[in-house]
């Protein structure tokens, strides 16, 4: 078993390991790892240390295979104060995921308010997320500590998470990579439907951030809304040990199996 989510193949090519495999299909990646990989490419595209990513949107164009990917990035809207950067992952000659990120100049202002809400306490022990109907891979590559809610049962839920493996070998994940690796899990931990009878998958993930996360623990406090005749929406408050860092949202396709 590889000890990272991706292995380098040279140039812009990467090999996804079993740790990326999503819960719906062991041959398709969970949305978190490729989001993080695209954010890594964005960070290395005309890097701007004086800027912070304020919004990241990942569009899953088709299932991202657990296999070889080619990743490329470009600045689509350069600027002194704000920039838009785009990254694309392709497999077998087809684009499978696209991401855009707005970079903005780091703020010189103080925190307002100066006493942000405290995050939930970090439980002392890990939670086994084994649940009937879910494929493994990604689930075991993340350490989960449930704060409230039960994985696999309907309802809002909160969980502390951390990556058991680096995104790529011999490299400390960046704060944004840590957030994006788990932000796509909001719809999973707070699912409102039985996975054995329903599909609820997201074609996109949007994360808004107001500061960079600190440390290896990221908390997801998530809930899902589903309306008759409509689409689903999963929203998550994202926090580190000091408090909130941003919010995540996922549009959901809902249909019977």
Phi, psi and omega per residue, in radians:
X1 nan 2.248 3.094
X2 -1.163 2.628 -3.117
X3 -1.780 0.516 3.023
X4 -2.633 2.906 3.136
X5 -1.299 -0.531 -3.135
X6 -2.385 2.603 3.063
X7 -2.025 2.386 -3.123
X8 -1.282 2.433 3.085
X9 -1.991 0.068 -3.119
X10 1.766 2.471 -3.130
X11 1.123 -2.265 -3.130
X12 -1.766 0.302 -3.066
X13 -1.792 2.468 -3.098
X14 -2.392 2.587 3.068
X15 -1.904 2.055 3.098
X16 -1.269 2.379 3.107
X17 -1.682 3.099 -3.130
X18 -1.050 -0.419 -3.127
X19 -1.110 -0.306 -3.134
X20 -1.542 -0.188 -3.003
X21 -1.118 2.241 -3.076
X22 -1.436 3.031 -3.046
X23 -1.358 -0.274 -3.087
X24 -1.539 -0.596 -3.029
X25 -2.668 2.101 -3.113
X26 -1.104 -0.243 3.111
X27 -1.628 -0.049 -3.121
X28 -2.103 2.450 -3.083
X29 -1.319 2.566 2.873
X30 -1.085 2.640 -3.080
X31 -1.225 -0.320 -3.067
X32 -1.182 -0.979 -3.104
X33 -1.014 -0.803 3.118
X34 -1.165 -0.517 3.036
X35 -1.063 -0.788 3.136
X36 -1.133 -0.687 -3.141
X37 -1.130 -0.689 3.101
X38 -1.177 -0.648 3.104
X39 -1.150 -0.571 3.071
X40 -1.101 -0.753 3.109
X41 -1.136 -0.676 3.115
X42 -1.096 -0.745 -3.130
X43 -1.105 -0.510 -3.104
X44 -1.636 0.014 3.131
X45 -1.625 1.928 -3.083
X46 0.763 1.062 -2.979
X47 -0.981 2.476 3.140
X48 -2.259 1.566 3.126
X49 -1.039 -0.365 -3.131
X50 -1.453 0.052 -3.113
X51 -2.096 2.808 3.073
X52 -2.271 2.522 3.052
X53 -1.297 2.077 -3.133
X54 -1.697 -0.437 3.105
X55 -2.604 2.330 3.079
X56 -2.207 2.267 3.050
X57 -2.210 2.195 3.070
X58 -1.944 2.234 3.128
X59 -1.885 2.074 3.135
X60 -1.568 1.785 -3.005
X61 -1.342 -0.535 3.064
X62 -2.839 2.924 -3.131
X63 -0.920 2.308 3.137
X64 -1.536 1.971 -3.017
X65 -1.249 2.607 2.988
X66 -1.387 1.506 -3.041
X67 -3.008 -2.569 -3.067
X68 -1.464 2.393 3.087
X69 -2.244 2.589 2.953
X70 -2.016 2.255 -3.058
X71 -2.081 2.325 3.088
X72 -2.460 2.706 -3.083
X73 -2.478 2.715 3.092
X74 -2.695 2.661 3.032
X75 -1.461 2.082 -3.112
X76 -1.703 -0.363 3.092
X77 -2.511 1.562 3.131
X78 -1.272 2.755 3.098
X79 -3.057 2.828 3.139
X80 -1.363 -0.546 -3.079
X81 -1.911 -0.571 3.111
X82 -2.404 2.530 3.099
X83 -2.434 2.545 3.029
X84 -1.947 2.176 -3.115
X85 -2.111 2.452 -3.111
X86 -2.133 2.464 3.053
X87 -2.333 2.584 -3.107
X88 -2.342 2.436 3.019
X89 -1.967 2.316 3.134
X90 -2.207 2.681 3.115
X91 -2.532 2.309 3.126
X92 1.032 0.538 3.111
X93 1.459 0.072 3.132
X94 -2.115 2.469 3.013
X95 -1.232 2.257 -3.120
X96 -1.960 -0.390 3.111
X97 -2.692 2.473 3.120
X98 -2.286 2.487 3.124
X99 -2.334 2.543 2.993
X100 -2.211 2.548 3.130
X101 -2.435 2.322 3.002
X102 -1.597 2.138 3.014
X103 -1.773 2.326 3.118
X104 -2.203 2.721 3.104
X105 -1.045 2.452 3.096
X106 -1.075 2.440 -3.064
X107 -1.341 2.518 3.053
X108 -1.672 -0.087 -3.079
X109 -1.369 2.875 3.053
X110 -1.413 2.971 3.088
X111 -1.220 2.300 3.123
X112 -2.284 2.054 -0.090
X113 -1.245 2.919 -3.051
X114 -1.511 0.062 3.089
X115 -2.285 1.283 -3.102
X116 -1.063 2.703 -3.115
X117 -1.026 2.413 3.126
X118 -1.270 2.447 3.086
X119 -1.293 2.885 3.076
X120 -1.117 2.712 -3.131
X121 -1.126 2.581 3.114
X122 -1.459 2.023 3.106
X123 -1.040 2.678 -3.042
X124 -1.356 -0.399 -3.051
X125 -2.208 2.695 3.123
X126 -1.311 2.772 3.140
X127 -1.958 2.323 3.075
X128 -1.406 2.083 -3.097
X129 -1.669 0.282 3.093
X130 -1.002 2.164 -3.122
X131 -2.507 2.486 -3.098
X132 -1.065 2.245 3.075
X133 1.707 -0.219 -3.118
X134 -1.686 2.340 3.023
X135 -1.390 2.603 -3.090
X136 -1.729 3.042 -3.083
X137 2.406 -1.505 3.083
X138 -1.045 -0.727 -3.063
X139 -1.003 -0.689 3.141
X140 -1.426 -0.268 -3.136
X141 -1.453 -0.138 3.095
X142 -2.017 2.400 2.989
X143 -1.519 2.239 -3.092
X144 -2.010 2.349 3.009
X145 -2.305 1.765 -3.061
X146 -1.229 2.308 3.075
X147 -1.590 -0.843 3.012
X148 -2.642 2.809 -3.035
X149 1.484 2.842 -3.130
X150 -2.202 2.156 -3.124
X151 -1.067 2.323 -3.115
X152 1.591 -0.140 3.074
X153 -1.999 2.517 -3.036
X154 -1.101 2.545 3.008
X155 2.256 2.840 3.079
X156 -1.016 2.678 -3.120
X157 -2.707 2.704 3.057
X158 -2.304 2.459 -3.124
X159 -2.572 2.402 2.924
X160 -1.468 2.458 -3.078
X161 -2.389 2.660 2.926
X162 -2.667 2.620 -3.124
X163 -1.283 2.284 3.061
X164 -1.425 -0.288 -3.089
X165 -2.368 2.676 3.035
X166 -1.222 2.794 3.108
X167 -1.120 -0.828 3.085
X168 -2.266 2.745 -3.036
X169 -1.064 2.492 2.977
X170 1.007 0.626 -3.136
X171 -2.530 2.202 3.102
X172 -1.226 2.213 3.122
X173 -1.059 2.493 3.078
X174 -1.314 2.854 3.076
X175 -0.956 -0.742 -3.134
X176 -1.172 -0.687 3.107
X177 -1.083 -0.704 3.112
X178 -1.095 -0.740 -3.139
X179 -1.158 -0.837 -3.044
X180 -1.242 -0.487 3.106
X181 -1.063 -0.524 -3.083
X182 -1.970 -0.268 -3.061
X183 -1.073 -0.486 -3.134
X184 -1.331 0.030 -3.120
X185 -1.642 -0.017 -3.115
X186 -1.005 -0.745 -3.118
X187 -1.228 -0.404 3.126
X188 -1.372 -0.837 -3.090
X189 -1.247 -0.446 -3.105
X190 -1.943 0.401 -3.107
X191 -0.975 2.448 -3.116
X192 -1.789 -0.075 -3.078
X193 -2.199 2.722 3.116
X194 -1.303 2.136 -3.092
X195 -1.114 -0.404 3.138
X196 -1.293 -0.309 -3.127
X197 -2.045 -0.238 -3.043
X198 -2.379 2.664 2.965
X199 -1.907 2.281 3.021
X200 -2.420 1.643 -3.052
X201 -2.100 2.616 -3.087
X202 -1.870 2.249 3.058
X203 -1.453 -0.080 -3.119
X204 -2.702 2.811 3.034
X205 -2.419 2.256 3.069
X206 -2.162 2.237 3.137
X207 -2.177 2.186 3.011
X208 -1.826 2.332 -3.075
X209 -2.189 2.449 3.049
X210 -1.971 -0.098 2.964
X211 -2.837 2.909 3.098
X212 -1.406 2.468 3.103
X213 -1.232 2.676 3.096
X214 -2.104 2.382 3.093
X215 1.464 3.125 -3.029
X216 -1.603 -0.217 -3.106
X217 -1.632 2.301 3.064
X218 -2.208 2.271 3.124
X219 -1.766 2.346 3.015
X220 -1.895 2.061 3.011
X221 -1.971 1.752 -2.856
X222 -2.107 2.687 3.014
X223 -2.597 2.645 -3.115
X224 -2.120 2.395 3.057
X225 -2.034 2.285 3.103
X226 -2.309 2.237 3.139
X227 -2.083 2.546 3.134
X228 -1.013 2.280 3.098
X229 1.323 0.131 -3.093
X230 -2.161 -2.819 3.087
X231 -1.823 2.868 3.061
X232 -1.614 2.797 3.091
X233 -2.496 2.121 3.058
X234 -1.908 2.290 3.125
X235 -2.202 2.533 -3.088
X236 -2.389 2.386 2.891
X237 -1.543 2.226 -3.082
X238 -1.880 2.226 -3.068
X239 -2.380 2.743 2.880
X240 -1.927 -2.927 -3.052
X241 -1.176 -0.237 -3.105
X242 -1.705 -0.283 -3.116
X243 2.486 -3.015 -3.079
X244 -1.087 2.525 3.039
X245 -2.073 -0.291 -3.124
X246 2.963 -2.940 3.138
X247 -2.339 2.619 3.071
X248 -2.132 2.616 3.110
X249 -2.487 2.493 3.129
X250 -2.355 2.150 2.951
X251 -1.331 2.470 -3.028
X252 -2.140 2.357 2.913
X253 -1.477 2.195 3.141
X254 -2.021 2.190 3.066
X255 -2.791 2.671 3.069
X256 -1.177 2.617 3.047
X257 -1.208 nan nan
